[in-house]
Amino acid sequence: MNNSRSITGQRRRSNRRRGTIAVGAAVAAAIALTSCSLSPSAAGSDSNTLTVAIWKGYGADLPWVATDFKKKTGATLKFQYIDSESNELQLVNKANGAVDVALPNIQYIGQGIDQGIFHQLDTSKLTNYKDLYPEFSGRSEIREDGKLYGIPWTWGSTGLFFDKSVVTPTPDSLSVLWDPKYKGKIALIDDATVLVPLTALYLGEDPQNPDMAKVTPAMQKLKDNAKLLYSSTDDLAKGISSGSIVAGVANSDGIGGLIAGKATGTTNFTYEIAKEGAVGWIDNWAIAAKTQHLDLAYKWLNYMTSSDFLTKWANTPADSSPAPANKAVVDALEPATLDRLQANPDKISSLALQLPEPADRLQSWVDAWTQVKAG
């Protein structure tokens, strides 16, 4: 059930297609759950062990984290790796207290809140809450009836990257992805929940509820321009190193990690949020409603959102940190680090966040992209 880190320092976001949403995810989740050996009695047998549901290779399980957390709290960490957002929600639910904390994305946390699987958070126990961007901590998606259930941790975008030495003049628009000049040289994430809203931004449509009669033919033209449809950072790295890719769509932290790590062929590459915007995401820590280690769970949330952890992660390019949701941390980072993380707060307003969508709408997006790929 684990996703392995695709290249040195790369984490999972390009490997996980958060949108492969509720469509077919239940099957994958059911298979994944059968391979997890969790029970409430097992979890409760050790009051100093915290069980964390997390994507493999995504910050929380960096080699030094367990040692540092134990030094600060005396607690041991145990990780249960997830392979989809739906898997994560089912894991927390089925664990019945054997998972203590989880990392739901803003697009999915509402489902967990509705299911009653997350614990209401007391902001007086969240030592870094005041330092979070209010644009994130104030989101309605992490609340119900005014009660808080998630604390923002990281954010990022999926948008335009290009080779500055080849793509000229320097583009500021998503339109370069449709430019026939670069036909057969474009890389696209194979994900409807990214490509539909990104195409909608390009067309000036509502990225949350676009007119699919306009989006579908535009996606067809975009796909016809593509050389590579990829689902992992590893695949993207191979495409770039082959010299066949000059521009495309990528996650800010994924392509940023490749560039910072000087992956083959990335010397002249850069990532930008185009004038039309980019698709955005927010990951949030949540405490399981049935946790048997509530005090320790709060310590984990405070550690994960702390300046010590987030600053160290951000300043280690090989670990591919996304942008921290802690404004105080971002304010203290060097300009070069801000650029690498695409953490400039001015860009937050340019993001079309992946938010909860009706199942039938998401299905129509998946169907449209499937149709385009087959065409």
C-alpha positions, 0 to 999 in steps of 0.5 A, spaced: 500 500 500 505 504 500 508 509 495 515 509 494 519 515 493 520 516 486 527 519 486 532 522 491 528 527 495 522 527 491 515 525 495 509 523 493 504 528 490 505 527 483 505 519 484 498 520 488 492 523 484 488 526 489 483 526 484 482 519 482 477 521 487 471 517 489 471 514 482 474 507 483 478 509 489 473 505 494 476 499 491 483 501 492 482 503 499 478 496 500 485 492 498 489 497 502 485 496 508 486 489 508 494 489 508 494 494 514 494 490 521 491 495 526 487 494 532 485 499 537 487 494 543 494 494 539 494 502 539 492 503 546 497 498 549 503 503 548 501 510 551 508 513 548 506 511 541 503 515 536 500 512 529 500 517 523 497 516 517 501 519 512 503 519 504 510 515 504 516 520 503 512 526 505 515 530 510 513 527 517 517 520 515 523 523 514 529 520 517 530 525 523 523 526 524 522 520 529 528 521 533 527 529 534 520 528 536 522 522 541 527 527 544 522 533 544 516 528 547 519 521 549 514 518 544 515 513 538 512 514 532 509 509 527 506 510 520 501 507 516 502 509 509 496 511 505 495 511 497 489 515 496 485 520 500 479 515 500 484 510 503 486 515 508 479 516 510 477 509 510 483 507 514 482 512 520 474 510 520 476 502 520 482 503 525 477 505 530 482 509 535 488 505 532 490 511 528 491 517 532 493 523 526 491 523 519 493 528 513 486 530 509 487 534 504 482 540 504 478 537 498 476 531 502 477 533 510 469 535 509 467 527 508 471 525 514 468 531 518 461 529 516 463 521 518 465 523 525 472 521 524 476 527 526 476 530 533 474 537 534 480 541 535 481 546 541 485 552 538 488 554 545 492 547 545 495 549 538 501 553 539 502 555 532 495 557 530 496 564 530 502 564 525 498 560 520 495 564 514 488 566 515 487 565 508 488 557 510 486 557 517 479 561 516 477 556 511 470 553 511 472 546 509 476 545 515 470 547 520 463 544 521 458 549 525 464 553 526 468 548 530 475 547 527 477 540 525 483 541 521 490 545 522 493 547 515 500 544 514 502 545 507 500 548 501 502 548 493 500 549 486 500 545 480 501 549 474 506 551 468 513 549 468 518 551 462 525 551 459 527 558 459 533 557 454 527 554 449 521 557 450 521 564 448 519 569 449 518 568 457 511 566 457 506 568 463 500 565 460 498 558 460 497 559 453 504 556 451 501 549 453 497 550 447 502 553 442 503 549 436 510 551 436 511 546 442 507 540 439 510 534 441 514 537 447 509 538 452 508 534 459 501 533 462 499 530 469 495 525 467 489 527 472 482 530 470 482 534 477 488 538 475 487 538 467 480 540 467 480 546 472 487 548 469 484 548 462 478 552 465 483 557 468 486 558 461 479 559 458 476 564 463 471 559 465 470 557 473 475 552 475 470 549 480 464 548 475 466 550 468 462 549 462 465 542 459 462 543 452 468 548 452 473 545 456 473 538 453 475 540 446 480 545 449 483 539 453 483 535 446 487 540 443 492 540 449 493 533 449 494 533 442 500 538 443 503 533 449 509 528 448 508 525 455 502 524 460 505 522 467 503 520 473 509 520 477 515 525 478 520 519 476 516 519 469 517 527 469 524 527 470 525 521 465 522 525 460 525 532 461 532 528 462 531 525 455 531 532 452 524 531 449 520 536 454 520 543 454 514 545 458 508 542 461 504 542 467 507 540 474 506 540 482 510 546 484 514 542 489 515 536 485 518 540 479 522 545 484 525 539 487 528 536 481 530 543 479 534 544 486 536 537 486 539 539 479 536 533 476 539 531 469 536 536 464 533 541 469 538 547 468 534 552 465 527 550 467 523 554 472 516 554 475 511 559 474 504 561 476 501 564 470 497 570 469 491 566 469 493 562 475 494 555 477 490 549 481 492 549 488 491 545 494 492 545 502 494 539 506 491 539 514 493 535 520 487 532 523 486 528 530 482 522 529 476 522 533 477 515 537 485 517 538 487 514 545 493 519 545 489 526 545 495 529 548 500 526 544 496 528 538 496 535 540 504 535 541 504 532 534 500 537 530 504 543 534 511 539 532 509 539 525 507 546 524 513 549 528 518 553 526 523 548 527 520 543 523 518 547 517 524 551 517 529 545 517 524 541 511 524 548 507 531 549 507 533 542 505 532 542 497 533 534 497 527 533 501 522 537 496 518 541 502 512 544 499 510 551 501 509 552 509 502 554 511 506 557 517 506 565 515 512 566 521 516 561 517 515 563 510 517 570 513 524 568 515 526 564 509 531 566 504 528 569 497 531 563 494 528 558 498 521 562 497 522 562 490 524 554 490 518 553 494 513 557 490 511 560 497 510 567 495 504 569 499 502 574 494 500 568 489 495 565 494 490 569 491 492 566 484 490 559 486 484 555 484 483 551 490 481 543 489 475 544 493 470 539 495 465 537 488 459 534 487 460 526 485 457 527 479 461 533 477 467 530 478 465 524 474 464 528 468 471 531 469 474 524 469 469 521 463 471 527 459 479 526 460 478 519 459 474 521 452 480 526 450 485 520 452 482 515 447 481 520 442 
